[in-house]
Structures are given as structure tokens and as C-alpha cells.
Amino acid sequence: MMAKRIHFTAEDLARTRVKSTLGAAAETLDGVRQLREGGRAPAFQSWRASVISRWGGPRREQAAPLLALMPAHGPQIDIATLAGDATCIDEAVDNLLAASRAQTRLEVEYLDIHPAHRGWAQSLAEGDRGARQDLAEALRACHRAAIAPYWPQMRHHLTSARDSYAHTMAEGGVEGLLATLCAPLVHWRPPVLEVRHPRDADIHLQGRGLVIAPTVFSSRQVEVLLNLEDPEQPPVLALPTVGGEMDDSAQWLAGEYTEGALENLVGRTRATVLATVADGCSTTELARRLDISPATASEHAAVLRRAALITTRRDGKAVLHTTTRLGTALLTATAHGFGP
């Protein structure tokens, strides 16, 4: 069996951790791949039909720069390395635009680019600002059509998956988690984690540890993501949680998030605040996104915090807000048209 074999030391086991998502950019890339592959993942049929009915699939004129970096054969761009794991697409785009030229070149130069797009891809690899802006706008357009209407449901699903990993690790240690990950795609044969994959490879963690993250749209296989520019960073193990050989389906993606039901409960502005805070943001960022004053944003956040729908913490000089489980559940319930 072809596999990627991840070799652990005791130090690697101690440094292994879990997180809730690869980020909005990575889920967008995988979502576009699901749209392009048509019926290969039956679990996403309802979501795919909904997106195509509104958007007509990944429109070439909007998605072309992103699709150019996703060749049908061989490796595809690791957008998470360039855009980070930000849950807000605006932050992900900012990261993409600020990524170093060396990092961008490493992600692009090994791709089997179609001849029609090689000139543009070469410009991107060389740091051309216009080419990078093209990619950023394509990422934003694809996210707006395929991910944004479903992001609250996705965040709830991913957070639940992360919490399940954390619970397993708390009960049985890291090895207990590794032994139960994503069978039959992953096998723990101490001290090696075997990940079924089309390409054979041995990855020695050498004290870096491993980051484990659930994904929604990456259903084809488990992926091991490496930072090519900074090999000291721990690899990321991206685990599919929907479709393929997993038992779960994505029927919960069938309903788009709409603020109507939530607006009736908490008012239009606070419904928008709650949906925005689901991505995690500061008071200043919240005010900017909603085009209101920081004082007004802080007041709305305080009301939602007293209702236990969001939580607030200080990070240096910034005040950061995020939804609580109750707030996330409320967003998810109204997305499906259920009462809270």
C-alpha cells in the first residue's frame, strides 16, 4: 500500500496538538475542487446543487486564476501556506498579498500549469503585484459563492470535530488519538503514523510535532501539508470529516445561512454582529466590517456577551470577540430554519 509514513519521537508526541480548521482559504480551495469534480463526492450533492443554482459553478472569469493553480494531475497549490489559517477571508486575502516572493515561488514553480496560464503563473512566482491581486480576487469570489453562505455551519461542524479530538486526547493521550484517527485512511503503528496516499514518502518530525486539523471539503484523502519555506514548522495533518470513506454526510450544508430568523430574535444589527464574530475579530475590525463606530460595536458586543452568545478576551491592546457554543448553535439552527 502506498503511504506517507510520519515518524514520531517522544518529543513529537508531546508537541502534537489539534486545531479547528485549516482556514477559510483552504476550505475555499477544496470547495472549488469539489465543484469541479462533479459527482465524485455524493455527500456534497445538496451543497453543490445550491451553489451551482446561484453561481453556475466556478465561473471561469472569476475563478480562472485559482483554477490555473489546481492542475488535474500532480500537486496543487497549498493556499493555506500562503493565506494562513485565518477564519476570516479578508484576513486570509491580506496574508496572501503579504506572502513573501520566495514562499510564493516555492508554491507555484512545481505545479504542472497549463500552457495557456504559464505566463501568468510565472509572473505570480516572480512577485508581480497584479498577478497576486488576480489570485486574491479569485479566492475572494470563490469564497463568497461557495463558502460564505455556509460558513457558520462549517465552523460549528469543525469545532465539534476538534473538540472530539481533544476529548480523545485527554482521555487516552496523543497515542490514543492517533490510534483512532480517520480509519481506514490512517493507521498508527508506533512510532509511525501511516497515511494512505498515492505517493510514498517518509516524514521525520524530528521534534517539530504534528498539527491535526479537521476539514469539510477535503474528502478525497488525508493530506500532510508542509511549509516549504520554513521546514522548522510542524507538518499539518488535514483530516476529511465528510464524504469519501467517512460515514458522515453534509446534509447540514443544504441550508444557507440567512439572518432573517435571527434578526427577528435579536435585531438586524446584532444578528450581523453575531454572524461576523463567528469568524473571530476585534472591536475595531467588527466596526470596520459593519461600518459602525467602535463604541457602537462595543455596545452591541456587550449585549451579546451578557446573553452568553459571545465571549471577549484581551490580546495585548486589542479586544477579541468570538462566539460561544450557544452562539454558534444559534447561528447553525437559524441557518437551517429551525427555531433557536
C-alpha positions, 0 to 999 in steps of 0.5 A, a space after each residue: 500500500 502506498 503511504 506517507 509514513 510520519 515518524 514520531 519521537 517522544 518529543 513529537 508526541 508531546 508537541 502534537 496538538 489539534 486545531 479547528 480548521 485549516 482556514 477559510 482559504 483552504 476550505 475555499 480551495 477544496 470547495 472549488 475542487 469539489 465543484 469541479 469534480 462533479 459527482 465524485 463526492 455524493 455527500 456534497 450533492 445538496 451543497 453543490 446543487 445550491 451553489 451551482 443554482 446561484 453561481 453556475 459553478 466556478 465561473 471561469 472569469 472569476 475563478 480562472 486564476 485559482 483554477 490555473 493553480 489546481 492542475 488535474 494531475 500532480 500537486 496543487 497549490 497549498 493556499 493555506 501556506 500562503 493565506 494562513 489559517 485565518 477564519 476570516 477571508 479578508 484576513 486570509 486575502 491580506 496574508 496572501 498579498 503579504 506572502 513573501 516572493 520566495 514562499 510564493 515561488 516555492 508554491 507555484 514553480 512545481 505545479 504542472 500549469 497549463 500552457 495557456 496560464 504559464 505566463 501568468 503563473 510565472 509572473 505570480 512566482 516572480 512577485 508581480 503585484 497584479 498577478 497576486 491581486 488576480 489570485 486574491 480576487 479569485 479566492 475572494 469570489 470563490 469564497 463568497 459563492 461557495 463558502 460564505 453562505 455556509 460558513 457558520 455551519 462549517 465552523 460549528 461542524 469543525 469545532 465539534 470535530 476538534 473538540 472530539 479530538 481533544 476529548 480523545 486526547 485527554 482521555 487516552 493521550 496523543 497515542 490514543 488519538 492517533 490510534 483512532 484517527 480517520 480509519 481506514 485512511 490512517 493507521 498508527 503503528 508506533 512510532 509511525 503514523 501511516 497515511 494512505 496516499 498515492 505517493 510514498 514518502 517518509 516524514 521525520 518530525 524530528 521534534 517539530 510535532 504534528 498539527 491535526 486539523 479537521 476539514 469539510 471539503 477535503 474528502 478525497 484523502 488525508 493530506 500532510 501539508 508542509 511549509 516549504 519555506 520554513 521546514 522548522 514548522 510542524 507538518 499539518 495533518 488535514 483530516 476529511 470529516 465528510 464524504 469519501 470513506 467517512 460515514 458522515 454526510 453534509 446534509 447540514 450544508 443544504 441550508 444557507 445561512 440567512 439572518 432573517 430568523 435571527 434578526 427577528 430574535 435579536 435585531 438586524 444589527 446584532 444578528 450581523 454582529 453575531 454572524 461576523 464574530 463567528 469568524 473571530 475579530 476585534 472591536 475595531 475590525 467588527 466596526 470596520 466590517 459593519 461600518 459602525 463606530 467602535 463604541 457602537 460595536 462595543 455596545 452591541 458586543 456587550 449585549 451579546 456577551 451578557 446573553 452568553 452568545 459571545 465571549 471577549 478576551 484581551 490580546 495585548 491592546 486589542 479586544 477579541 470577540 468570538 462566539 460561544 457554543 450557544 452562539 454558534 448553535 444559534 447561528 447553525 439552527 437559524 441557518 437551517 430554519 429551525 427555531 433557536 
